[in-house]
């Protein structure tokens, strides 16, 4: 990304920043709440035409500007909790970000999330273009 790690990390942790990029194409509006501490919860709502999708989780590890680890579960299927790890490494004046989403319920869920993350990361990249 064409931004230092602190700015990319903020895009993942500041509710106002999350609202600017989170979700794949087709998401009209995003609202986010974060309690940024280990054990703190987050709640992100993605509004799409005629519906909304809520994802909730708990922060498991926070290393400011370097690493985020959090659980991930859709409000509609809370028993299908998975795990997301995002790392941020300086690269000159920019950032190399790595996203690992694991412990999916099944391969279909994995594939749907890959599509969603790809669209969201494209939007995040445009935010820092």
C-alpha positions in Angstrom: 0.0 0.0 0.0 1.1 3.5 -0.7 0.9 4.5 3.0 3.0 3.8 6.1 2.0 0.9 8.4 0.4 3.3 11.0 -2.1 4.5 8.4 -2.9 1.0 7.1 -3.3 -0.2 10.7 -5.7 2.7 11.4 -7.8 1.7 8.4 -8.4 -1.6 10.1 -9.0 -0.2 13.6 -10.6 3.2 13.3 -14.4 2.9 12.8 -14.5 5.9 10.5 -11.7 4.5 8.4 -13.3 1.0 8.3 -16.5 2.6 6.9 -14.6 4.0 4.0 -13.4 0.7 2.5 -14.7 -2.4 4.2 -16.7 -4.9 2.2 -16.7 -6.0 -1.5 -18.2 -4.1 -4.4 -22.0 -3.7 -4.0 -21.8 -2.7 -0.3 -23.5 0.7 -0.2 -22.6 1.7 3.4 -20.6 0.4 6.3 -20.9 1.1 10.0 -18.4 -0.1 12.5 -17.9 -0.2 16.2 -14.5 -1.2 17.8 -13.3 -1.7 21.3 -9.6 -1.8 20.5 -8.1 -3.9 23.3 -7.3 -7.6 23.7 -10.7 -9.1 24.6 -12.5 -6.1 23.1 -15.2 -6.7 20.6 -15.9 -5.2 17.2 -19.1 -5.1 15.1 -19.2 -4.2 11.4 -22.4 -3.9 9.4 -22.3 -3.9 5.6 -25.4 -2.5 4.1 -26.3 -3.9 0.6 -29.5 -3.2 -1.4 -32.4 -4.6 0.6 -30.2 -6.3 3.2 -27.4 -6.0 5.7 -24.6 -8.4 6.8 -23.2 -8.2 10.3 -19.8 -9.6 11.3 -18.7 -9.7 14.9 -15.7 -10.8 16.8 -13.1 -10.4 19.5 -9.6 -8.9 19.3 -7.2 -11.7 20.3 -3.9 -9.9 19.7 -3.0 -6.2 19.0 0.5 -5.0 18.2 0.0 -1.3 17.1 1.0 -0.7 13.5 2.3 -4.3 13.2 -0.4 -7.0 13.8 -4.1 -7.7 14.4 -5.6 -11.0 15.3 -9.4 -11.3 15.7 -12.2 -13.8 15.6 -14.7 -13.5 12.8 -18.3 -14.7 12.9 -21.4 -13.7 10.9 -24.4 -12.7 13.1 -26.5 -15.2 11.2 -24.1 -18.1 11.9 -22.2 -17.3 15.1 -21.2 -21.0 15.6 -19.0 -20.8 12.5 -16.3 -18.7 14.0 -13.0 -18.3 12.1 -9.8 -16.4 12.7 -8.2 -13.4 10.9 -4.6 -12.4 11.2 -3.4 -9.2 9.5 0.3 -8.1 9.6 1.8 -4.8 8.5 5.4 -4.5 7.4 7.2 -1.3 6.4 8.3 -1.2 2.7 10.1 2.0 2.0 7.4 4.7 2.5 4.7 2.1 2.0 3.3 -1.1 3.7 3.2 -4.8 2.8 0.1 -6.2 4.4 -0.6 -9.9 4.8 -4.0 -11.2 5.5 -4.6 -14.8 6.7 -8.2 -15.9 7.3 -8.4 -19.5 8.5 -10.5 -22.1 10.4 -13.4 -21.9 7.9 -16.4 -24.0 8.4 -16.1 -25.4 4.9 -14.5 -24.8 1.5 -17.6 -22.9 0.2 -17.3 -20.4 3.1 -13.5 -20.1 2.4 -14.2 -19.3 -1.3 -16.9 -16.7 -0.5 -14.6 -15.0 1.9 -11.8 -14.9 -0.6 -14.1 -13.1 -3.0 -15.2 -10.6 -0.3 -11.7 -9.9 0.9 -10.4 -9.4 -2.6 -13.0 -6.8 -3.3 -12.4 -5.1 0.1 -8.6 -5.0 -0.3 -9.1 -3.5 -3.8 -11.1 -0.7 -2.1 -8.4 -0.3 0.6 -5.7 0.0 -2.0 -7.7 2.8 -3.8 -8.0 4.6 -0.4 -4.2 5.0 -0.4 -3.7 5.5 -4.1 
